[in-house]
Amino acid sequence: MAEDEKERRENDLIWEAFLEYDYEKEGCISVLDLKKALEHAGEKISDDWCYRMISIADPENAGFIRFHQFKELIMDKRDEEKGSSEEDLLDAFVAMGGEPDGDGAINAEKLI
């Protein structure tokens, strides 16, 4: 699948999840519905993470967030998760004999 097609489908899913909880069709969702909307978009989140993100997305305590804020939360979470898994992979590579900068090679027998 082309990268543009994948990104468009991802955006469609995020938009669909947002609209599901935009009850008044005013372009915003309640912070109370944020967790449900994020889960609808395929994100697995903890209550702690959700409350932390609400404080970032809604610093004025307006009680709602707009689509661009919702999408930004999802992208930030995915970037956070991606960075975490890349760090774990590099740590495992180094533990098997690779270099911390990602160079080098590891012994296949040792890996097995």
C-alpha positions, 0 to 999 in steps of 0.5 A, a space after each residue: 500500500 502506498 504511504 499516501 494511501 495509508 496516511 489517508 486511511 489513518 486520517 479517515 479513521 481518526 476523523 471517524 472516531 472524532 465525529 462519533 463523539 462530536 454529538 453537537 456537530 460543532 467540531 469539538 468533543 468533550 474531554 470526558 469523551 476523549 478516552 472513548 474517542 481515542 479507543 475508537 481510533 484504535 489507541 490503547 490508553 491508560 486513565 493517567 495518560 488520558 488525564 495528562 493529555 487533557 491537561 495539555 490539550 485543554 489548558 484553559 479547562 474549556 471542557 472540550 478539544 477540537 479535531 486538530 488537538 485530538 489528532 495531535 494527541 494521537 500522533 504524539 502517542 504514536 511517536 512516543 510508542 515508536 520511539 520507545 520500541 526503537 530504543 528497545 530494539 537498539 538496546 537489544 542489538 547492543 546487548 547482542 554485540 552491536 554498536 550503540 550507534 546502530 553499526 556493527 553486526 551480531 552473531 546469528 548463533 548467539 541471536 538464536 
